[in-house]
Amino acid sequence: MSDEPDFLTFARYAMAAIGQAPARHHEVLIQRLQEVANGTCDRLMVQMPPGSAKSTYGSVLFPAYFLSRHSRAQVIASAHTASLARHFGRAVRTAIVEHGGYLGIDFAPVSKGNTAFYTKGGGEYFASGVRGPITGRRADLIIIDDPVKSCAEAESEVARAALFEWYRAELSARLKPGGRIVLIMTRWHQDDLAGRLMRGGEPWTCLRLPALAEANDSLGRRQGEALWPEWQDLAAIERLRTQIGERTFASMYQQAPIPPGDGMLHVSSLNIVKVAPDLLRELRGWDLAASAPVAGRNPDYTVGVKIGLTASGEIIICDVIRFRAAPGEVEARIQAAARADGVRTVIALPRDPGQVGLAQIAMLSRGLAEYQIMSSPEQGAKTVRALPVATQIDAGMVKLVEAAWNQEFLDELALFPHGSKDDQVDALSRAVNTLLTSSSNPARRVNVPLLAR
């Protein structure tokens, strides 16, 4: 055993043959799979975004390596369709044919199929689609890769229940005593197979690596750093995020699915109007950041949300400005927005405590002498500051004007407080709280919890 290569050595050898090498997140995955091969881990769950090459290592190279370490082992591999299972089977067979000598696998083409083949040493590999024919087979290792076929399937409660029942009653029943299971998937839904298993009684080892690093990242990445920047850099991820929306991005790329309606702000209660009605008051609330876009980072946005109040007490969200910029440009953009909005629109700015905050407000106010500027420190947690907004939305008292910014705005609101960004929520909270706590508000107010200014 001692002279046999470990999985990392083999993976580097196999990938070098095609001019590639494992990235840092692959090496962490390889380490966890080595624990499965060694028998120190018998339930491994791998959650990574699409395109992270998790299947290359987990569903192609690892079965070949496992059969080299356990010559008489039986392996069952499953995927969402029989065609994907055959694809994995073909790749595993090729890996064994090409690298069997290096691994020491006594392999010969005893059978020519891609869904079932054998090694001369007595090992067996069998691939099947979800709910495919596995009756009568046994397994020392079960690999489930990508068991969900589509978003529609993930959203179907019936389909989710059927998949779990198949896993529980059919697939896992094929496992021999002491057998091991590896589940490799991209998350689609909070109640998907991974979600149900994590809530169950079995102790799973979970390797979760989001596309953008969060606090206390297991790879040691800075917050917002891309998982595999050599393949997909931060700019590409942000473009993708805009295309697919925050909810899908949170599920599939951050591996943090949030069910519809689970957020604090119920966007389904928001109505979109073609044009803003007559407004008694207008105000733009700002949430400030001062970081220009930098490669490998995902800084916060500066956001200005303009709202208006109607005679009937409705709040109209009229416009959203969202950008990343250095301090000097932030100042210029705030002044430009004020000129575009007109002197009738109040400017609501957050103020850092102490003299530094006063100096910042003075800087941002330069050139705006004719405008009404209201500033106050942020008080309380973000969720507390958002309570008046949530109450107004639930009461049906908030509408927004149809515009290109609507979708990104609604996506962020729907995910709050679970989403990776909340700058638009913070700016909206400041705007609404300033409006509702202003003594000069002549309109009828919905009964909401007021925050101290």
C-alpha positions in Angstrom: 0.0 0.0 0.0 2.8 2.4 0.9 4.2 2.6 -2.6 0.8 3.3 -4.2 0.1 6.9 -5.2 -2.3 8.9 -3.1 -5.3 10.5 -4.9 -3.6 13.9 -5.2 -0.5 12.5 -6.9 -2.7 10.5 -9.3 -4.9 13.5 -10.0 -1.9 15.6 -10.9 -0.5 12.8 -13.1 -3.8 12.3 -14.9 -4.5 16.1 -15.4 -0.9 16.7 -16.6 -1.6 14.3 -19.5 -4.1 16.9 -20.8 -2.0 20.0 -19.9 -3.9 20.8 -16.7 -3.4 20.7 -13.0 -5.7 20.8 -9.9 -6.6 24.2 -8.7 -6.6 25.0 -4.9 -10.3 24.1 -4.5 -9.7 20.9 -6.4 -7.0 20.0 -3.9 -9.4 20.5 -1.0 -12.0 18.2 -2.8 -9.2 15.7 -3.5 -8.3 15.6 0.2 -11.9 14.9 1.2 -12.2 12.2 -1.4 -9.0 10.7 -0.1 -10.7 10.4 3.3 -13.5 8.5 1.6 -11.0 6.1 0.0 -9.2 5.6 3.4 -12.5 4.9 5.1 -12.3 7.8 7.6 -15.3 9.4 5.9 -18.3 7.4 4.8 -20.7 10.3 3.8 -19.3 13.2 1.8 -21.5 15.9 0.3 -19.8 18.2 -2.3 -21.5 21.5 -3.0 -19.9 23.6 -5.7 -21.1 25.9 -8.5 -21.5 24.8 -12.2 -18.2 24.7 -14.1 -16.0 24.1 -11.1 -14.8 20.7 -12.4 -16.1 18.8 -9.4 -17.3 16.0 -11.6 -13.8 15.6 -13.2 -12.3 14.7 -9.9 -15.3 13.2 -8.1 -17.0 11.2 -10.8 -14.2 10.4 -13.2 -10.8 10.2 -11.5 -12.0 9.1 -8.1 -13.8 5.9 -9.1 -10.7 4.8 -11.0 -8.5 5.6 -7.9 -10.9 3.9 -5.5 -10.9 0.7 -7.6 -7.1 0.7 -7.5 -7.2 0.9 -3.7 -10.0 -1.6 -3.3 -9.5 -4.1 -6.0 -12.8 -6.1 -5.4 -15.0 -3.1 -4.7 -18.3 -2.5 -6.4 -19.1 1.0 -7.4 -22.6 2.4 -8.3 -22.6 5.8 -10.0 -25.8 7.7 -10.6 -26.8 10.9 -12.4 -30.0 12.7 -13.3 -30.3 10.9 -16.7 -29.1 7.6 -18.1 -27.2 9.5 -20.8 -25.2 11.5 -18.2 -24.5 8.3 -16.3 -23.2 6.7 -19.5 -21.0 9.8 -20.1 -19.4 9.4 -16.7 -19.0 5.6 -17.2 -17.2 6.1 -20.5 -14.9 8.7 -18.9 -14.1 6.4 -15.9 -13.4 3.5 -18.3 -11.1 5.6 -20.3 -9.3 6.8 -17.2 -8.7 3.2 -16.2 -7.5 2.1 -19.6 -5.1 5.1 -19.9 -3.8 5.2 -16.3 -4.4 1.6 -15.1 -0.7 0.8 -15.3 0.2 3.8 -13.2 -2.5 2.9 -10.6 -1.7 -0.8 -10.6 -5.3 -1.8 -11.7 -5.3 -5.2 -13.4 -7.8 -4.1 -16.0 -8.8 -5.8 -19.3 -11.9 -5.1 -21.4 -13.9 -8.0 -19.9 -16.9 -6.1 -21.0 -17.2 -3.2 -23.5 -20.1 -1.3 -22.0 -19.9 2.2 -20.6 -22.6 1.6 -18.0 -21.1 -1.7 -16.6 -17.6 -3.0 -16.7 -15.2 -5.1 -14.6 -11.6 -5.3 -13.7 -9.7 -8.6 -13.6 -9.1 -8.1 -10.0 -12.8 -8.4 -9.3 -13.8 -4.7 -9.2 -17.1 -3.6 -10.8 -18.4 -0.3 -11.9 -22.1 0.3 -12.8 -23.7 3.5 -13.9 -27.4 4.3 -13.9 -29.7 7.3 -14.2 -31.8 8.4 -11.3 -34.5 5.7 -10.7 -32.8 3.5 -13.1 -32.4 -0.3 -12.8 -30.1 -1.1 -9.8 -32.1 -3.9 -8.3 -29.9 -6.9 -7.4 -26.7 -4.8 -7.3 -24.6 -4.0 -4.3 -22.1 -1.3 -3.7 -19.0 -0.5 -1.5 -19.1 3.1 -3.0 -22.1 5.0 -4.3 -21.5 8.3 -6.2 -24.4 10.5 -6.9 -23.5 13.4 -9.3 -26.0 16.0 -10.4 -29.2 14.2 -9.5 -31.5 17.2 -10.4 -32.1 17.7 -14.1 -33.6 21.2 -14.3 -34.9 24.2 -12.4 -38.5 23.0 -13.1 -37.7 19.7 -11.5 -36.1 21.4 -8.5 -39.1 23.6 -8.0 -41.5 20.6 -8.1 -42.4 19.3 -4.6 -43.5 16.0 -6.2 -40.2 15.6 -8.0 -38.1 16.5 -4.9 -40.1 13.9 -2.8 -39.7 11.3 -5.5 -35.9 11.8 -5.7 -35.5 11.5 -1.9 -37.7 8.4 -1.8 -35.6 6.8 -4.5 -32.4 7.6 -2.6 -33.8 6.4 0.7 -35.6 3.3 -0.4 -33.7 2.1 -3.5 -30.2 3.5 -3.9 -28.9 3.7 -0.3 -30.4 0.2 0.3 -27.8 -1.1 -2.2 -25.0 -0.1 0.1 -23.0 -2.9 1.8 -22.1 -2.7 5.5 -19.3 -0.2 5.9 -20.1 1.3 2.4 -19.6 4.9 1.5 -21.6 7.6 -0.3 -20.4 10.7 -2.2 -23.1 13.2 -3.2 -21.8 15.8 -5.7 -24.2 18.5 -6.7 -25.0 22.1 -7.4 -27.8 23.4 -5.0 -31.1 24.3 -6.7 -33.5 24.5 -3.8 -33.5 24.5 0.0 -35.5 21.3 0.0 -33.4 19.5 -2.7 -31.7 16.2 -2.0 -28.7 17.8 -0.2 -31.1 19.9 1.9 -33.1 16.9 3.0 -30.0 14.9 3.8 -28.5 17.7 5.9 -31.7 17.9 7.9 -31.8 14.1 8.4 -30.2 12.0 11.0 -27.0 10.9 9.2 -23.8 12.8 9.9 -22.6 14.1 6.5 -19.2 15.8 5.9 -20.2 18.8 3.8 -17.7 20.6 1.5 -19.4 23.8 0.4 -17.4 26.1 -1.8 -19.4 29.1 -3.1 -18.4 31.0 -6.3 -17.7 34.1 -4.3 -16.0 33.7 -0.9 -18.0 34.5 2.3 -16.7 35.3 5.7 -14.4 32.6 7.2 -14.0 30.9 3.8 -12.7 27.4 4.0 -10.1 28.1 1.3 -8.8 31.2 3.1 -10.1 33.5 0.4 -10.8 37.2 1.0 -14.5 37.9 1.1 -15.8 38.3 -2.4 -12.9 36.5 -4.0 -13.7 34.1 -6.9 -13.5 30.4 -6.5 -11.5 29.7 -9.7 -10.3 33.0 -11.1 -8.2 31.4 -13.7 -11.4 30.0 -15.2 -14.0 32.5 -14.3 -12.9 35.9 -12.9 -14.9 38.3 -10.8 -16.1 40.3 -13.8 -17.4 37.2 -15.5 -19.2 36.1 -12.4 -20.8 39.5 -11.9 -22.0 39.5 -15.5 -23.5 36.0 -15.0 -25.1 37.2 -11.7 -26.8 40.0 -13.5 -28.1 37.7 -16.2 -29.5 35.0 -14.0 -30.7 37.1 -11.0 -29.9 37.0 -7.3 -32.1 34.1 -6.3 -30.7 31.7 -8.9 -27.2 33.0 -8.2 -27.6 32.4 -4.5 -28.7 28.9 -5.0 -26.5 27.6 -7.8 -23.4 29.7 -7.4 -23.3 30.4 -3.7 -24.8 27.1 -2.7 -27.2 29.0 -0.4 -30.7 28.4 -1.8 -33.5 30.5 -0.3 -37.1 29.5 -0.9 -39.5 32.1 -2.4 -41.2 34.2 0.2 -38.6 33.3 2.9 -37.1 36.8 2.8 -38.1 39.7 5.1 -39.4 41.9 2.3 -42.3 40.4 0.4 -41.8 41.7 -3.1 -44.9 40.0 -4.4 -46.8 42.8 -2.7 -45.1 45.4 -4.7 -47.0 46.8 -7.7 -45.2 48.3 -10.7 -46.7 51.4 -12.3 -45.8 52.9 -15.7 -45.3 56.4 -14.4 -45.2 58.0 -11.0 -48.4 59.7 -9.8 -48.4 63.2 -8.3 -46.1 63.4 -5.3 -46.3 65.6 -2.3 -42.7 65.0 -1.3 -39.6 63.5 -2.9 -36.5 62.2 -1.2 -33.4 60.3 -2.3 -31.8 58.1 0.4 -28.2 57.0 0.0 -26.1 54.1 1.2 -22.4 54.9 0.7 -19.4 52.9 -0.3 -16.1 54.1 -1.5 -14.4 51.3 -3.3 -13.8 51.2 -7.0 -14.0 47.8 -8.8 -10.8 45.8 -8.3 -9.9 42.4 -9.8 -10.5 39.6 -7.3 -12.7 41.7 -5.0 -16.5 42.2 -4.8 -16.9 45.6 -3.0 -20.2 47.1 -1.9 -22.1 49.5 -4.1 -23.0 53.1 -3.5 -26.8 53.3 -4.0 -29.3 56.2 -4.1 -33.0 55.3 -4.0 -35.4 58.1 -4.8 -38.9 57.8 -3.4 -42.0 60.0 -3.3 -45.1 60.3 -1.1 -48.6 60.6 -2.6 -51.6 62.4 -1.0 -53.0 59.0 0.0 -49.8 58.0 1.8 -48.4 55.6 -0.8 -44.7 55.4 -1.2 -43.5 55.4 -4.8 -40.0 54.1 -5.6 -39.1 56.4 -8.5 -35.4 55.7 -9.3 -32.4 53.7 -8.2 -28.8 54.7 -8.9 -26.2 51.9 -8.2 -22.5 52.1 -8.8 -19.0 51.4 -7.5 -16.5 54.3 -7.4 -13.7 55.9 -5.5 -14.6 58.7 -3.0 -14.1 61.6 -5.4 -16.5 60.1 -7.9 -19.0 59.2 -5.3 -19.2 62.9 -4.3 -19.6 63.9 -8.0 -22.3 61.3 -8.7 -24.3 62.4 -5.6 -24.1 66.0 -6.8 -25.1 65.0 -10.3 -28.1 63.1 -9.0 -29.2 66.1 -6.9 -29.1 68.3 -9.9 -31.1 65.8 -12.0 -33.7 65.4 -9.1 -34.1 69.1 -8.5 -34.1 71.2 -5.4 -37.5 69.8 -4.4 -35.9 66.4 -3.6 -34.5 66.0 -0.1 -31.1 64.3 0.1 -30.8 61.8 3.0 -27.3 60.7 3.8 -25.9 58.3 6.5 -23.4 59.9 8.9 -20.5 58.1 10.5 -20.1 59.1 14.2 -17.8 61.8 15.4 -15.9 64.5 13.6 -15.0 62.2 10.7 -18.7 61.8 9.9 -19.3 65.5 10.0 -16.4 66.1 7.7 -17.7 63.5 5.3 -21.1 65.1 5.2 -19.5 68.5 4.6 -17.5 67.1 1.7 -20.5 65.4 0.1 -22.5 68.7 0.6 -20.1 70.8 -1.4 -21.9 72.4 -4.3 -25.3 71.5 -2.9 -26.0 74.7 -0.9 -29.5 75.2 -2.3 -30.6 71.6 -1.5 -32.1 70.2 1.7 -29.7 67.6 3.2 -30.7 65.4 6.1 -28.1 63.2 7.7 -28.1 60.9 10.8 -26.1 58.0 12.0 -27.2 54.4 11.2 -28.9 52.9 14.3 -29.7 49.3 14.9 -29.2 46.2 12.8 -30.0 46.3 9.1 -33.1 44.1 9.7 -34.3 46.5 12.3 -33.8 49.5 10.0 -35.8 47.6 7.3 -38.8 47.0 9.5 -40.7 50.1 8.4 -40.1 49.2 4.8 -41.4 45.7 5.3 -44.5 47.0 7.1 -45.3 49.5 4.3 -44.8 46.8 1.7 -47.0 44.3 3.5 -49.7 47.0 3.8 -49.7 47.4 0.0 -48.5 51.0 0.4 -45.4 50.7 -1.8 -45.2 50.8 -5.6 -42.3 51.2 -8.0 -42.0 52.9 -11.4 -41.3 50.6 -14.3 -37.6 50.9 -15.3 -34.5 48.9 -16.3 -33.3 48.7 -12.7 -36.4 46.9 -11.4 -35.2 43.3 -11.6 -31.9 43.7 -9.8 -33.6 45.8 -7.2 -36.4 43.3 -6.6 -34.0 40.3 -6.6 -32.0 42.0 -3.8 -35.1 42.8 -1.8 -36.4 39.2 -2.2 -33.2 37.7 -0.7 -32.8 40.1 2.2 -31.4 39.4 4.8 -29.9 36.3 3.3 -28.4 37.8 0.1 -24.8 38.6 -0.5 -25.6 42.3 -1.1 -28.0 44.6 0.7 -26.9 48.1 -0.4 -30.2 48.8 -2.2 -32.1 47.7 0.9 -30.1 50.0 3.1 -30.6 53.0 0.8 -34.4 52.2 0.6 -34.6 51.9 4.4 -32.9 55.3 4.9 -35.2 56.9 2.4 -38.4 55.5 3.9 -37.3 56.0 7.5 -36.3 59.6 6.8 -39.6 60.2 5.1 -41.7 58.6 7.8 -40.0 60.3 10.7 -40.0 63.8 9.2 -42.1 66.2 11.2 -43.0 68.0 8.0 -44.8 64.9 6.5 -48.3 66.2 5.9 -49.8 62.9 4.5 -51.5 60.1 6.3 -49.0 57.5 7.6 -49.5 53.8 7.9 -48.8 52.6 11.5 -45.2 51.5 11.5 -42.5 51.1 14.1 -40.5 54.4 13.9 -36.8 54.5 14.3 -34.9 57.2 16.2 -33.1 59.6 14.0 
